[in-house]
Amino acid sequence: MNVFSSPSELPYFAIMLSSKLMLNDLTYRIMAEKMLELAQGQPGYLGAEYGSGEMDLLMTYWQTKEAAEGWLTHDMQRRTLSIGENFWYEEYSLKLFEVMRDMSFKYSNQGLHASRFPRIVTERGVLKILDEAQAPLLHDYINQEKAFLAPWEPYRTDGYYSLETCQLRVREMRRDFLEDKGIVFCFLSPNEDRMLAYTNYSNIIRGVFQACNLGYSLRESEQGKGIMQEALNAGIEYIHKEQHIDRIQASYMPRNSRSAAVLKALGFDKEGIARDYLKINGQWEDHILTALVLR
């Protein structure tokens, strides 16, 4: 989502929904997306901005006061808020504002890829946290590799494979990076039109631990080319040098010889075996525990 700057003459109007959530589950996030889609179809809609944290803020912008009031009192919005009072909201407030001034700035040199989000160019691709507009790349990846990845991943419901869910996942990837919770690096083709691999540095813990967990997957067609090792080498270098993580933990099922070979080549050491460690494709599976210690 981009910073909003109105193309309309001043003044224009805004509706702000500020909320504290008791539950931020997939159902809530899908509902919020549906409400935003509904707003986009209303007369006088100009745009929206969204921010999340301890308090969530959703701003929708409107050309006229009448259009803003129409959204403020829209039957579906009132009904959704009523449902949310029973399931999601600890508290919320819905406000109408008149915007009298609008000052904006946008960095113009796009060739430098200036961003808080890392973008790492390797020999055969680009390692990056996806932009929201790149959610279709994730959607294509998980659907095209569905059968191949199923034996190595948790059981997925049909909703997991929808474009809506992929869009939500990309937003969460970006939010988790900003909140220092985890880094999802997707490995893309050099022109960023195809996703080749997925790497997830999750559960970042600071303080006396300075560690994270690593998970990854690779397209079937890219197996045996060294792509996974290339993506992980670049990601681990960034995680260690820029994020100061010096213990990276990874696990694999004993029968997954390819994963074992990748981790060994990267310098991960075996630390033990965990019985019934993760539920993979509907079954509890033993895992071999490994770690890369860079201290």
C-alpha positions in Angstrom: 0.0 0.0 0.0 1.4 3.4 -1.0 1.3 6.7 0.9 -1.9 8.5 -0.1 -1.8 11.9 -1.7 -5.0 13.1 -3.2 -5.4 13.9 -6.9 -8.4 16.1 -6.0 -8.6 19.7 -5.0 -8.6 20.6 -1.3 -10.5 20.0 0.9 -11.2 16.3 0.7 -12.5 14.0 3.5 -11.3 11.0 5.5 -12.9 8.3 7.5 -10.5 6.8 10.1 -11.2 3.5 11.8 -8.9 3.1 14.8 -9.1 -0.2 16.7 -7.5 -2.5 19.2 -7.9 -6.1 18.4 -8.5 -9.1 20.7 -8.0 -11.4 17.8 -6.2 -10.8 14.5 -6.9 -14.1 12.6 -7.2 -14.9 8.9 -11.0 -14.4 9.0 -10.5 -10.9 10.3 -7.9 -10.0 7.7 -10.0 -11.4 4.8 -13.0 -9.4 6.2 -10.8 -6.2 6.2 -9.8 -6.8 2.6 -13.4 -7.3 1.6 -14.4 -4.1 3.3 -11.7 -2.2 1.5 -12.8 -3.6 -1.8 -16.3 -2.5 -1.0 -15.1 1.0 -0.2 -13.2 1.2 -3.5 -16.5 0.7 -5.4 -18.3 3.5 -3.7 -18.9 6.9 -5.3 -16.3 9.5 -4.4 -13.6 7.0 -3.2 -10.1 8.4 -3.6 -7.8 5.9 -1.8 -6.8 4.3 1.5 -3.9 3.8 3.9 -3.5 1.2 6.6 -1.2 0.7 9.5 -1.0 -2.0 12.2 0.6 -2.5 15.5 -0.8 -2.3 19.0 -3.5 -0.2 17.4 -4.7 -0.6 13.8 -5.5 2.4 11.7 -7.5 2.3 8.4 -8.0 5.6 6.6 -10.2 5.9 3.6 -10.3 9.1 1.6 -13.3 10.7 -0.1 -13.9 13.4 -2.6 -16.9 15.0 -0.8 -18.3 15.1 2.6 -21.4 13.4 1.3 -19.4 10.5 0.0 -17.5 10.2 3.3 -20.7 10.2 5.3 -22.1 7.6 2.9 -19.2 5.3 3.8 -19.4 6.2 7.5 -23.1 5.0 7.7 -22.9 2.2 5.0 -25.0 -0.8 6.1 -22.3 -3.3 5.4 -19.7 -1.3 7.4 -22.1 -1.0 10.4 -22.9 -4.7 10.2 -19.2 -5.7 10.0 -18.4 -3.5 13.0 -21.3 -5.1 14.9 -19.9 -8.6 14.2 -16.4 -7.4 15.2 -17.7 -6.3 18.6 -18.4 -9.9 19.4 -15.2 -11.5 17.8 -12.3 -9.1 17.1 -12.4 -5.7 18.7 -11.4 -4.8 22.2 -12.4 -1.2 21.2 -12.7 0.9 18.1 -13.5 4.4 17.0 -14.8 5.6 13.6 -14.2 9.3 12.8 -14.8 11.7 9.9 -12.2 14.4 9.1 -11.9 17.3 6.7 -8.4 17.5 5.1 -7.4 21.1 4.7 -3.7 20.7 3.7 -1.9 17.9 2.0 2.0 18.0 1.8 3.8 15.1 0.2 7.2 13.9 -0.8 8.4 10.9 -2.9 11.9 9.8 -3.6 12.4 10.1 -7.3 15.5 7.9 -8.1 13.8 4.6 -8.4 16.9 3.1 -10.0 18.6 2.9 -6.6 15.8 0.7 -5.2 15.9 3.0 -2.1 13.9 1.2 0.6 13.9 0.0 4.2 13.4 -3.5 2.7 16.5 -5.3 1.5 17.0 -6.3 -2.1 20.0 -8.5 -2.8 21.2 -9.3 -6.3 23.0 -12.6 -6.7 24.6 -14.4 -9.7 21.3 -15.9 -10.9 18.5 -13.9 -9.2 17.2 -11.4 -6.8 16.6 -12.1 -3.1 14.0 -9.8 -1.6 10.9 -9.3 0.6 8.1 -9.2 -1.9 6.3 -5.9 -2.8 2.5 -6.0 -2.4 2.2 -5.9 -6.2 4.3 -9.1 -6.4 1.8 -11.3 -4.5 0.8 -13.0 -7.8 4.4 -14.4 -7.9 3.8 -16.1 -4.6 0.4 -17.3 -5.7 1.9 -18.9 -8.8 4.7 -20.5 -6.8 2.5 -22.2 -4.2 -0.1 -23.4 -6.7 2.4 -24.6 -9.4 4.5 -26.5 -6.8 1.5 -27.7 -4.7 1.9 -31.4 -5.3 5.7 -31.3 -5.2 5.9 -29.4 -1.8 3.0 -31.2 -0.1 5.0 -34.1 1.4 7.4 -31.6 3.1 5.0 -28.9 4.4 2.1 -28.7 6.9 -1.4 -29.7 5.6 -2.9 -26.7 3.7 -6.6 -25.9 3.3 -7.9 -24.6 -0.1 -7.9 -21.0 1.3 -4.1 -21.1 1.6 -3.8 -21.2 -2.2 -6.0 -18.2 -2.9 -4.6 -14.9 -4.2 -6.3 -13.1 -1.3 -4.3 -15.2 1.2 -1.1 -14.5 -0.7 -1.7 -10.8 -0.6 -2.3 -11.0 3.2 0.9 -13.1 3.5 3.0 -10.5 1.7 1.6 -7.7 3.9 2.5 -9.8 7.0 6.0 -10.5 5.6 6.6 -6.7 5.3 5.1 -6.0 8.7 7.1 -8.8 10.4 10.3 -7.3 8.9 9.5 -3.9 10.2 8.7 -5.3 13.6 11.8 -7.4 13.8 9.9 -10.7 14.0 11.2 -12.4 10.9 12.4 -12.1 7.4 10.9 -13.9 4.4 13.3 -13.7 1.5 11.8 -14.8 -1.8 14.3 -15.7 -4.6 13.2 -14.3 -7.9 14.4 -14.6 -11.5 16.7 -11.7 -12.5 13.9 -9.7 -14.1 11.6 -10.5 -11.1 8.9 -12.1 -13.1 9.1 -15.6 -11.5 9.6 -16.9 -8.0 12.2 -19.7 -7.8 12.6 -20.3 -4.1 11.2 -19.3 -0.7 13.3 -18.8 2.5 11.9 -17.8 5.9 14.1 -16.6 8.8 11.4 -16.8 11.6 11.0 -16.4 15.3 13.9 -13.9 15.7 14.9 -13.7 19.3 17.3 -10.9 20.5 19.1 -10.4 23.7 21.2 -13.2 25.0 20.1 -15.6 22.2 20.4 -13.6 18.9 18.9 -16.5 16.9 16.2 -17.4 14.4 14.8 -20.5 12.7 15.2 -21.2 9.0 12.8 -22.8 6.6 12.9 -23.0 2.8 11.5 -24.5 -0.4 12.5 -24.6 -4.0 10.7 -25.2 -7.3 10.9 -28.8 -8.6 12.3 -27.6 -11.9 15.2 -25.8 -10.1 16.4 -28.8 -8.1 20.0 -29.8 -8.4 21.2 -26.5 -9.8 22.6 -25.0 -6.6 19.8 -22.4 -6.6 18.8 -23.1 -3.0 22.3 -22.8 -1.7 22.8 -19.5 -3.6 19.7 -18.0 -2.1 20.6 -19.2 1.4 24.2 -18.1 1.2 23.0 -14.5 0.4 20.3 -14.6 3.0 22.5 -15.9 5.8 25.2 -13.3 5.0 22.5 -10.5 5.3 21.0 -12.0 8.4 24.4 -12.2 10.1 26.1 -9.0 9.0 23.1 -6.6 8.9 20.7 -8.1 11.4 23.4 -9.5 13.8 21.9 -12.9 14.1 24.6 -15.4 14.8 22.7 -18.6 15.4 20.4 -20.0 12.7 18.5 -23.2 13.5 17.1 -25.5 10.9 15.4 -28.9 11.0 14.6 -31.6 8.4 13.0 -35.0 8.2 15.5 -37.9 8.1 14.3 -39.0 4.7 14.8 -35.5 3.2 18.3 -36.1 1.8 18.3 -33.0 -0.4 17.6 -30.7 2.6 20.3 -32.5 4.6 22.8 -32.0 1.8 22.0 -28.2 1.5 22.4 -27.6 5.2 25.6 -29.6 5.4 27.1 -27.6 2.5 26.2 -24.4 4.3 28.0 -25.5 7.4 25.1 -26.5 9.7 25.9 -29.0 12.4 23.6 -31.7 13.7 22.6 -31.1 17.3 20.1 -33.9 17.9 16.8 -35.6 16.9 13.4 -34.4 18.0 10.6 -37.0 18.1 7.2 -36.1 16.6 8.6 -32.6 16.2 6.4 -31.0 13.5 3.1 -32.0 11.9 3.9 -32.4 8.2 1.1 -33.1 5.7 -1.1 -34.2 8.5 1.4 -36.5 10.2 3.7 -35.9 13.2 7.3 -36.3 11.9 10.7 -36.8 13.6 13.2 -34.1 12.6 16.9 -33.8 12.8 17.9 -30.5 14.5 20.8 -28.5 13.1 22.3 -25.1 13.6 24.8 -22.7 12.0 26.7 -20.9 14.7 28.5 -17.8 13.6 29.7 -16.5 17.0 
